[in-house]
């Protein structure tokens, strides 16, 4: 490890013949919450999918939890040879939350807790997960498909954390949620990162809200990083932030 959990260096990626990311570079360190910002179509989801190995990388390098796309002595890219980032401690909450409608809250957490990890982190502790999301306790026997949007997002986060990740990617945390719930969940993530050293890369449309809890942020526009800095410095430049969202 070189001080970061995740580092993208000039990464290019896309879908078949359609390039989406162009020379994207970013980092996430232990205990950090990093915001990935930009308008729809800017490449935020593609960035997360590329880190998770679900979208083909056409250029650049990725360093993830001590592993790299350019490992000495490796002729094959581990992202293309059956390597699974989750085995090394990557968690990913997709924009559709990735839940099974017919499984209960308890079944989700048990399934995640039984997932194999070569190295488990403090986030895998069931008691800690329960303390972070106490609202799920009375819903233990309820199926995910019957939960409200806020409850489903809490379950998605709790499920991901129960698997013991060291780095968590979250795509569109606020989708379909009231601002007050978004603010609460971001506050919980801030506490978890500070308490356990979990690194968090979160895609979020509520810019000012996420910058209140984030350490740093990156703004994507047309698949390129056009603005980066500490959360405080980005929040102090609303005109530049707005410009980064235009003509994505």
N, C-alpha and C positions, 0 to 999 in steps of 0.2 A: 504494500500500500504506500502511496506517496502523498498522504494528507487528504485524499478525496475518496469518496465512495463511487463516484461516477464522473467521468470526464469524456466529453465528446470533442474530438479534434478534427475540424474541417470535414464533418460528416455530410455526405450526400446520399440521398435515398429517395425512393419513390415506388411507383406501382407499374410494373412492366416497362413500357416505353415512356411513362409519364414521370419526369423528375419532380419532386416536391421540395426536398430540402437541398440547400446549396451552401456548402462550407459552414455548417452550423457547429459552433464550439460553445460548450458550457460546462460547468462543474457543479457538483453537489458534495458537500462535506458532511461528516458525521455531526448530528445535532442541528443541522440546518433545515429551515423551510425555505425552499426556493420557488418563486412564482414564475410560471411560464405563461406569458401574456401575448395577446394578439387577437385580431378579429377572426371570424369564421373563415376557414380556408387558408390560414396563414402557415399551417404546418405543425401545429401544436400536437395534435393526436398522432400524426405521423412520426414525430420525434419520440413520443413514448413507445409507439409500436416498434420503432427501430431499435430502441434500447432493449426491449423485451424479445427481440429476434423474430417478430411477427411481420416485419416489413423488410424487404431486401435493401441492404446498404450497398451503394455502388462506389463509395469512395470515403476516405478518411478513416479514422480509428476510433474505437470505443474502449475505454478502460472501465471495468465494472467490478467492484469488490475484489480487487487484486488480480483480476484476469483481463486479458487484452485480446483484441482481434489480431494483434501481431505478436503472439507468444513466440519467444525464441525456440527455434527447432520445429515449429509447426508449419506445415505446408498448407493445411486446410484451415479456413476460417471457422472457428468454433460456432459462430452464429449460423453456419450453413451445413454443419455436420452432426446435427442432433444434439448439440450442446443446449442445455436448458438454464437460462439465467436464474430461474427460480431456485435451482439447487444450491446456488451460492448466496441466496438471501435477498432476491429481488421480489417485491410484491407489486401487483398492478391492479388497481381498481379502474375498470373501463367506464366509459361514459354511460353504458347501460347497466352498470353496477354488477353485472356478472353473477346474479343470484339465480337459484333454481326455485321457481314459483311454488312447487309442490313440497319442498323441504321446509322444515320448521327452523326457527332460530337456533335451537339447540343442535339440530342436525348439521346446520351450516358450520357452527363453531367446532363441533366434534370432527367433522370431515377435514376442516382446515388444520386442526390440531394434530391430526394423524398424518398430515403430509410430511414427506421426508425432506429433511434439510441436512446438508453436510455440516452446517454450523448454525445453530439456533441462537437467537438473540433474546434479550430480556422481554421483548414484546410478546413472546410466546406464552408467558405466564397467564393461565386462565383467570387467576384472581385479579391481576392487573387489568386485563381486558374488561372484566366485569366492572371494575371500579371506574374505568374510563367511560363506559356506556351503561350506566345503571338503569336507564330507561328500557333496556332490552330484557331485564330480568323478569318482569311480569308478562312478557311476550314469548317466553321460552318455547311454548307449545304451539305458537301461531305460525302458520305457513307464510313464507316470504311474500307470496302473491297477495296476501291479505293485509300487508302492512302499508302504512302511509308512506309517502315519498321520503319524509325525514327519517322514519324508522328503517326504511330500506337502505338509505345511505349509511345510517349508523351500523346496520348489520353488515353492509359491504365492507366498511372500514374495520369492524371488529373481526370479520372473517379473514381479511387480509392480514391483520395484525396477529391473529391466532396462529398463523403459520410461521411466525417468527422472522419476519424480514429485517434486514439491516437498512434497506433502501426501499421506499414506497413511492410508486408513481400513481398519481390520482388524476383522472381525466374528467374535467367539468364537474367538480364537487357540487356546484350549486344548481345543477339541472333540475328544474321543477320544484325548487325549494324556496320558502319564504326567506327574505334577507336575514331575519332574526335567527333562523335555524342555521343558515350558512355561517353567520358570525360565531355561533356557538360551536359548530363543528371545527371551524378553523382554529378557534381557541383551544379546543381539545387536542388537535394535532400539534399546535405550538407547545403545549404542556408535555405531550408524549415525546416529541423530539428533544426537548430540553432535559427530560427526566431519563431517557434511555439512550440517547445518542443516535436515534433513528434519523436517517436522512430522508427528506420529503421533497419531491418535485411535483408541484401541483399546477394543473391547468385551471384557470379560474377567470370568469368574466367580470366578477365583482372586484374591479381593480383596486380601489381604495381600501376595501375591506381586507383583501388578502395581503396588501402591502403593510397593513397594520400589524400583522403577525409574522410576516416573512422576514428573512435576513437579507436576501438579495432577490433580484428578478432579472428576467430577460424578456425582451419584446421581439416577437417574430413578425416579419412582414414579407409576404411572397416567398416564404421558405428561408429567409435569411435573418440573422440576428441584427436588428437595427438600433437597439438600445439595450444597455445593461448597466447594472450598478447596484448599490445597496438599496434596500427598500425605502429608506428615508430619502435618499437622493432622487429616486424615481418619483416618489410621491410629491416631491417638491418641484417637479417639472411636468405639470399637467398638460401643458401645450405640446411638449415633446411626446408624451405618452399618447395623446390624441392623434398626433401626426403619425405615430407608428401604427395606429389602427386604420388609417385611411388607405383606400386603394389597395387592399390586401390581395 
